């Protein structure tokens, strides 16, 4: 809920909710696609898709990026097609 106080919008604190999990996720090589389903305020549903490439940084930690190389495009196309099919089945 948002209320107008002293000409500023103040949002009321949200109740702690469990972390959201994708409704569909698939990986191929270093790429991973995830489909997220979020409820809207009007009671509807909004679907979002994320595509990321995982890599190991020089310090040994795992990182992710949305930047793809030319060699990633075939796997990305396959994963996006599978995400599209998963959305159609929802």
DAQUI-V762824 format. One line per field, one symbol per residue. phi: phi as a letter, one per 40 degrees, with the letter a starting at -180 (. if undefined). Layout:
phi=???
This chain:
phi=.bbcbfgbcbcccccdbcccbccaaabagccabbbbbbccccgcbbbbbbbbbcaccdcgccbbaccbcdcccccccccccccccccccc
